[in-house]
Amino acid sequence: MNMNEEDWERSRKDNHKEVERRRRETINAGITQLGLLLPPGAPSHPAPPSSSAPSAPGAAPSSVASPPPPQSAAAAAKVNKAHVLTRAAAYITQLREQQARTIDQWTLDKLLADQNLKHARDECDRLRAENEALRERVAQLEGAGGGLGGGATAANGGTKRAAPDEPGAIEGADAAKKARVEP
């Protein structure tokens, strides 16, 4: 049962071929899965950096250029794999840029909301202080003149007008007008 050196070498090569075949299948399955995850409108080429220099006149943009048609089925598979990987890289780059813009916008919105909240709280505090000051002023006036009604009574010569929402206020006002008009 002793394996000769030639059989052992063949067995080693066959095992290596099998391991390599499984590795290629795993890579191909991963690339296929990656291609399925990409949206149909995913960019074909990575977006140029934001600080890119203008291209030379007459040069075709990289996003429009397409690879030459493949010569064989093996070449087609390689082009497709390369295309999937290129699209995936471009899509990931696009998502990262979009995420950065979203984070920047969220940060700005949060900053503005915090500022608006602070202004609203400051305004609320100011109005509370003003309200308290006015209450204190009302209390001072009520204490000094026997109430706001007392000061108004003295100015009217001792008569107080009825509020318009009190019953009989309209009739009393009409009667006073008639009394002034009729001799």
CNS distance restraints for C-alpha pairs under 8 A (distance, minus, plus):
assign (resid   3 and name CA) (resid   7 and name CA) 6.17 0.50 0.50
assign (resid   3 and name CA) (resid   8 and name CA) 6.16 0.50 0.50
assign (resid   4 and name CA) (resid   8 and name CA) 6.22 0.50 0.50
assign (resid   5 and name CA) (resid   9 and name CA) 6.09 0.50 0.50
assign (resid   6 and name CA) (resid  10 and name CA) 6.22 0.50 0.50
assign (resid   7 and name CA) (resid  11 and name CA) 6.04 0.50 0.50
assign (resid   8 and name CA) (resid  12 and name CA) 6.12 0.50 0.50
assign (resid   9 and name CA) (resid  13 and name CA) 6.22 0.50 0.50
assign (resid  10 and name CA) (resid  14 and name CA) 6.09 0.50 0.50
assign (resid  11 and name CA) (resid  15 and name CA) 6.11 0.50 0.50
assign (resid  12 and name CA) (resid  16 and name CA) 6.17 0.50 0.50
assign (resid  13 and name CA) (resid  17 and name CA) 6.07 0.50 0.50
assign (resid  14 and name CA) (resid  18 and name CA) 6.16 0.50 0.50
assign (resid  15 and name CA) (resid  19 and name CA) 6.18 0.50 0.50
assign (resid  16 and name CA) (resid  20 and name CA) 6.11 0.50 0.50
assign (resid  17 and name CA) (resid  21 and name CA) 6.00 0.50 0.50
assign (resid  18 and name CA) (resid  22 and name CA) 6.22 0.50 0.50
assign (resid  19 and name CA) (resid  23 and name CA) 6.18 0.50 0.50
assign (resid  20 and name CA) (resid  24 and name CA) 6.15 0.50 0.50
assign (resid  21 and name CA) (resid  25 and name CA) 6.16 0.50 0.50
assign (resid  22 and name CA) (resid  26 and name CA) 6.08 0.50 0.50
assign (resid  23 and name CA) (resid  27 and name CA) 6.19 0.50 0.50
assign (resid  24 and name CA) (resid  28 and name CA) 5.99 0.50 0.50
assign (resid  25 and name CA) (resid  29 and name CA) 5.93 0.50 0.50
assign (resid  26 and name CA) (resid  30 and name CA) 6.08 0.50 0.50
assign (resid  27 and name CA) (resid  31 and name CA) 6.16 0.50 0.50
assign (resid  28 and name CA) (resid  32 and name CA) 6.04 0.50 0.50
assign (resid  28 and name CA) (resid  81 and name CA) 7.90 0.50 0.50
assign (resid  29 and name CA) (resid  33 and name CA) 6.05 0.50 0.50
assign (resid  30 and name CA) (resid  34 and name CA) 6.03 0.50 0.50
assign (resid  31 and name CA) (resid  35 and name CA) 6.09 0.50 0.50
assign (resid  31 and name CA) (resid  81 and name CA) 6.52 0.50 0.50
assign (resid  31 and name CA) (resid  84 and name CA) 6.92 0.50 0.50
assign (resid  31 and name CA) (resid  85 and name CA) 7.25 0.50 0.50
assign (resid  32 and name CA) (resid  36 and name CA) 6.32 0.50 0.50
assign (resid  32 and name CA) (resid  81 and name CA) 7.99 0.50 0.50
assign (resid  33 and name CA) (resid  37 and name CA) 6.33 0.50 0.50
assign (resid  34 and name CA) (resid  38 and name CA) 6.52 0.50 0.50
assign (resid  34 and name CA) (resid  84 and name CA) 7.30 0.50 0.50
assign (resid  34 and name CA) (resid  85 and name CA) 7.97 0.50 0.50
assign (resid  34 and name CA) (resid  88 and name CA) 7.24 0.50 0.50
assign (resid  35 and name CA) (resid  84 and name CA) 5.50 0.50 0.50
assign (resid  35 and name CA) (resid  85 and name CA) 7.93 0.50 0.50
assign (resid  35 and name CA) (resid  88 and name CA) 7.49 0.50 0.50
assign (resid  38 and name CA) (resid  42 and name CA) 6.37 0.50 0.50
assign (resid  38 and name CA) (resid  87 and name CA) 7.75 0.50 0.50
assign (resid  38 and name CA) (resid  88 and name CA) 6.74 0.50 0.50
assign (resid  38 and name CA) (resid  91 and name CA) 7.63 0.50 0.50
assign (resid  42 and name CA) (resid  87 and name CA) 6.44 0.50 0.50
assign (resid  42 and name CA) (resid  88 and name CA) 7.91 0.50 0.50
assign (resid  42 and name CA) (resid  90 and name CA) 7.67 0.50 0.50
assign (resid  42 and name CA) (resid  91 and name CA) 5.86 0.50 0.50
assign (resid  43 and name CA) (resid  47 and name CA) 7.96 0.50 0.50
assign (resid  43 and name CA) (resid  63 and name CA) 7.94 0.50 0.50
assign (resid  43 and name CA) (resid  87 and name CA) 5.83 0.50 0.50
assign (resid  43 and name CA) (resid  90 and name CA) 6.02 0.50 0.50
assign (resid  43 and name CA) (resid  91 and name CA) 6.22 0.50 0.50
assign (resid  44 and name CA) (resid  63 and name CA) 6.52 0.50 0.50
assign (resid  44 and name CA) (resid  83 and name CA) 7.31 0.50 0.50
assign (resid  44 and name CA) (resid  86 and name CA) 6.58 0.50 0.50
assign (resid  44 and name CA) (resid  87 and name CA) 4.77 0.50 0.50
assign (resid  44 and name CA) (resid  90 and name CA) 6.82 0.50 0.50
assign (resid  45 and name CA) (resid  62 and name CA) 7.17 0.50 0.50
assign (resid  45 and name CA) (resid  63 and name CA) 5.48 0.50 0.50
assign (resid  45 and name CA) (resid  86 and name CA) 6.04 0.50 0.50
assign (resid  45 and name CA) (resid  87 and name CA) 5.97 0.50 0.50
assign (resid  45 and name CA) (resid  89 and name CA) 7.94 0.50 0.50
assign (resid  45 and name CA) (resid  90 and name CA) 5.51 0.50 0.50
assign (resid  46 and name CA) (resid  63 and name CA) 7.91 0.50 0.50
assign (resid  46 and name CA) (resid  86 and name CA) 7.17 0.50 0.50
assign (resid  46 and name CA) (resid  87 and name CA) 7.34 0.50 0.50
assign (resid  46 and name CA) (resid  89 and name CA) 6.53 0.50 0.50
assign (resid  46 and name CA) (resid  90 and name CA) 3.85 0.50 0.50
assign (resid  46 and name CA) (resid  91 and name CA) 7.40 0.50 0.50
assign (resid  46 and name CA) (resid  93 and name CA) 6.87 0.50 0.50
assign (resid  46 and name CA) (resid  94 and name CA) 7.88 0.50 0.50
assign (resid  47 and name CA) (resid  90 and name CA) 6.36 0.50 0.50
assign (resid  47 and name CA) (resid  93 and name CA) 7.34 0.50 0.50
assign (resid  47 and name CA) (resid  94 and name CA) 7.16 0.50 0.50
assign (resid  48 and name CA) (resid  52 and name CA) 6.34 0.50 0.50
assign (resid  55 and name CA) (resid  59 and name CA) 6.62 0.50 0.50
assign (resid  55 and name CA) (resid  61 and name CA) 7.80 0.50 0.50
assign (resid  60 and name CA) (resid  64 and name CA) 6.99 0.50 0.50
assign (resid  60 and name CA) (resid  65 and name CA) 6.81 0.50 0.50
assign (resid  61 and name CA) (resid  65 and name CA) 6.68 0.50 0.50
assign (resid  69 and name CA) (resid  76 and name CA) 7.93 0.50 0.50
assign (resid  70 and name CA) (resid  75 and name CA) 5.38 0.50 0.50
assign (resid  70 and name CA) (resid  76 and name CA) 5.12 0.50 0.50
assign (resid  70 and name CA) (resid  79 and name CA) 7.16 0.50 0.50
assign (resid  71 and name CA) (resid  75 and name CA) 6.12 0.50 0.50
assign (resid  71 and name CA) (resid  76 and name CA) 7.27 0.50 0.50
assign (resid  72 and name CA) (resid  76 and name CA) 6.10 0.50 0.50
assign (resid  73 and name CA) (resid  77 and name CA) 6.21 0.50 0.50
assign (resid  74 and name CA) (resid  78 and name CA) 6.35 0.50 0.50
assign (resid  75 and name CA) (resid  79 and name CA) 6.12 0.50 0.50
assign (resid  76 and name CA) (resid  80 and name CA) 6.06 0.50 0.50
assign (resid  77 and name CA) (resid  81 and name CA) 6.10 0.50 0.50
assign (resid  78 and name CA) (resid  82 and name CA) 6.02 0.50 0.50
assign (resid  79 and name CA) (resid  83 and name CA) 5.88 0.50 0.50
assign (resid  80 and name CA) (resid  84 and name CA) 6.02 0.50 0.50
assign (resid  81 and name CA) (resid  85 and name CA) 6.15 0.50 0.50
assign (resid  82 and name CA) (resid  86 and name CA) 5.98 0.50 0.50
assign (resid  83 and name CA) (resid  87 and name CA) 6.00 0.50 0.50
assign (resid  84 and name CA) (resid  88 and name CA) 6.00 0.50 0.50
assign (resid  85 and name CA) (resid  89 and name CA) 6.12 0.50 0.50
assign (resid  86 and name CA) (resid  90 and name CA) 6.17 0.50 0.50
assign (resid  87 and name CA) (resid  91 and name CA) 5.97 0.50 0.50
assign (resid  88 and name CA) (resid  92 and name CA) 6.07 0.50 0.50
assign (resid  89 and name CA) (resid  93 and name CA) 6.16 0.50 0.50
assign (resid  90 and name CA) (resid  94 and name CA) 6.10 0.50 0.50
assign (resid  91 and name CA) (resid  95 and name CA) 6.11 0.50 0.50
assign (resid  92 and name CA) (resid  96 and name CA) 6.14 0.50 0.50
assign (resid  93 and name CA) (resid  97 and name CA) 6.25 0.50 0.50
assign (resid  94 and name CA) (resid  98 and name CA) 6.12 0.50 0.50
assign (resid  95 and name CA) (resid  99 and name CA) 5.96 0.50 0.50
assign (resid  96 and name CA) (resid 100 and name CA) 6.14 0.50 0.50
assign (resid  97 and name CA) (resid 101 and name CA) 6.23 0.50 0.50
assign (resid  98 and name CA) (resid 102 and name CA) 6.07 0.50 0.50
assign (resid  99 and name CA) (resid 103 and name CA) 6.08 0.50 0.50
assign (resid 100 and name CA) (resid 104 and name CA) 6.12 0.50 0.50
assign (resid 101 and name CA) (resid 105 and name CA) 6.08 0.50 0.50
assign (resid 102 and name CA) (resid 106 and name CA) 5.98 0.50 0.50
assign (resid 103 and name CA) (resid 107 and name CA) 6.00 0.50 0.50
assign (resid 104 and name CA) (resid 108 and name CA) 6.19 0.50 0.50
assign (resid 105 and name CA) (resid 109 and name CA) 6.04 0.50 0.50
assign (resid 106 and name CA) (resid 110 and name CA) 5.99 0.50 0.50
assign (resid 107 and name CA) (resid 111 and name CA) 6.11 0.50 0.50
assign (resid 108 and name CA) (resid 112 and name CA) 6.19 0.50 0.50
assign (resid 109 and name CA) (resid 113 and name CA) 6.03 0.50 0.50
assign (resid 110 and name CA) (resid 114 and name CA) 6.01 0.50 0.50
assign (resid 111 and name CA) (resid 115 and name CA) 6.18 0.50 0.50
assign (resid 112 and name CA) (resid 116 and name CA) 6.10 0.50 0.50
assign (resid 113 and name CA) (resid 117 and name CA) 6.01 0.50 0.50
assign (resid 114 and name CA) (resid 118 and name CA) 6.12 0.50 0.50
assign (resid 115 and name CA) (resid 119 and name CA) 6.18 0.50 0.50
assign (resid 116 and name CA) (resid 120 and name CA) 6.09 0.50 0.50
assign (resid 117 and name CA) (resid 121 and name CA) 6.10 0.50 0.50
assign (resid 118 and name CA) (resid 122 and name CA) 6.04 0.50 0.50
assign (resid 119 and name CA) (resid 123 and name CA) 6.05 0.50 0.50
assign (resid 120 and name CA) (resid 124 and name CA) 6.05 0.50 0.50
assign (resid 121 and name CA) (resid 125 and name CA) 6.09 0.50 0.50
assign (resid 122 and name CA) (resid 126 and name CA) 6.08 0.50 0.50
assign (resid 123 and name CA) (resid 127 and name CA) 6.08 0.50 0.50
assign (resid 124 and name CA) (resid 128 and name CA) 6.09 0.50 0.50
assign (resid 125 and name CA) (resid 129 and name CA) 6.17 0.50 0.50
assign (resid 126 and name CA) (resid 130 and name CA) 6.13 0.50 0.50
assign (resid 127 and name CA) (resid 131 and name CA) 5.93 0.50 0.50
assign (resid 128 and name CA) (resid 132 and name CA) 6.10 0.50 0.50
assign (resid 129 and name CA) (resid 133 and name CA) 6.14 0.50 0.50
assign (resid 130 and name CA) (resid 134 and name CA) 6.17 0.50 0.50
assign (resid 131 and name CA) (resid 135 and name CA) 6.17 0.50 0.50
assign (resid 132 and name CA) (resid 136 and name CA) 6.21 0.50 0.50
assign (resid 133 and name CA) (resid 137 and name CA) 6.19 0.50 0.50
assign (resid 134 and name CA) (resid 138 and name CA) 6.13 0.50 0.50
assign (resid 135 and name CA) (resid 139 and name CA) 6.17 0.50 0.50
assign (resid 136 and name CA) (resid 140 and name CA) 6.19 0.50 0.50
assign (resid 137 and name CA) (resid 141 and name CA) 6.19 0.50 0.50
assign (resid 138 and name CA) (resid 142 and name CA) 6.07 0.50 0.50
assign (resid 139 and name CA) (resid 143 and name CA) 6.07 0.50 0.50
assign (resid 140 and name CA) (resid 144 and name CA) 6.06 0.50 0.50
assign (resid 141 and name CA) (resid 145 and name CA) 5.94 0.50 0.50
assign (resid 141 and name CA) (resid 146 and name CA) 7.76 0.50 0.50
assign (resid 141 and name CA) (resid 147 and name CA) 6.41 0.50 0.50
assign (resid 141 and name CA) (resid 148 and name CA) 6.72 0.50 0.50
assign (resid 142 and name CA) (resid 146 and name CA) 5.30 0.50 0.50
assign (resid 142 and name CA) (resid 147 and name CA) 3.51 0.50 0.50
assign (resid 142 and name CA) (resid 148 and name CA) 5.61 0.50 0.50
assign (resid 143 and name CA) (resid 147 and name CA) 6.29 0.50 0.50
assign (resid 145 and name CA) (resid 150 and name CA) 6.33 0.50 0.50
assign (resid 145 and name CA) (resid 151 and name CA) 5.94 0.50 0.50
assign (resid 146 and name CA) (resid 150 and name CA) 5.44 0.50 0.50
assign (resid 146 and name CA) (resid 151 and name CA) 7.28 0.50 0.50
assign (resid 147 and name CA) (resid 151 and name CA) 6.81 0.50 0.50
assign (resid 148 and name CA) (resid 152 and name CA) 6.43 0.50 0.50
assign (resid 149 and name CA) (resid 153 and name CA) 6.06 0.50 0.50
assign (resid 150 and name CA) (resid 154 and name CA) 6.42 0.50 0.50
assign (resid 151 and name CA) (resid 155 and name CA) 6.49 0.50 0.50
assign (resid 152 and name CA) (resid 156 and name CA) 6.28 0.50 0.50
assign (resid 152 and name CA) (resid 160 and name CA) 7.50 0.50 0.50
assign (resid 153 and name CA) (resid 157 and name CA) 6.35 0.50 0.50
assign (resid 153 and name CA) (resid 158 and name CA) 4.84 0.50 0.50
assign (resid 153 and name CA) (resid 159 and name CA) 5.86 0.50 0.50
assign (resid 153 and name CA) (resid 160 and name CA) 5.80 0.50 0.50
assign (resid 154 and name CA) (resid 158 and name CA) 5.43 0.50 0.50
assign (resid 156 and name CA) (resid 160 and name CA) 6.82 0.50 0.50
assign (resid 162 and name CA) (resid 166 and name CA) 6.51 0.50 0.50
assign (resid 162 and name CA) (resid 169 and name CA) 5.46 0.50 0.50
assign (resid 163 and name CA) (resid 169 and name CA) 6.46 0.50 0.50
assign (resid 164 and name CA) (resid 169 and name CA) 5.49 0.50 0.50
assign (resid 164 and name CA) (resid 170 and name CA) 6.68 0.50 0.50
assign (resid 165 and name CA) (resid 169 and name CA) 7.04 0.50 0.50
assign (resid 168 and name CA) (resid 172 and name CA) 5.96 0.50 0.50
assign (resid 169 and name CA) (resid 173 and name CA) 6.13 0.50 0.50
assign (resid 170 and name CA) (resid 174 and name CA) 6.14 0.50 0.50
assign (resid 171 and name CA) (resid 175 and name CA) 6.08 0.50 0.50
assign (resid 172 and name CA) (resid 176 and name CA) 6.18 0.50 0.50
assign (resid 173 and name CA) (resid 177 and name CA) 6.35 0.50 0.50
assign (resid 174 and name CA) (resid 178 and name CA) 6.26 0.50 0.50
assign (resid 175 and name CA) (resid 179 and name CA) 6.10 0.50 0.50
assign (resid 176 and name CA) (resid 180 and name CA) 6.34 0.50 0.50
assign (resid 177 and name CA) (resid 181 and name CA) 6.26 0.50 0.50
assign (resid 178 and name CA) (resid 182 and name CA) 5.89 0.50 0.50
assign (resid 179 and name CA) (resid 183 and name CA) 7.48 0.50 0.50
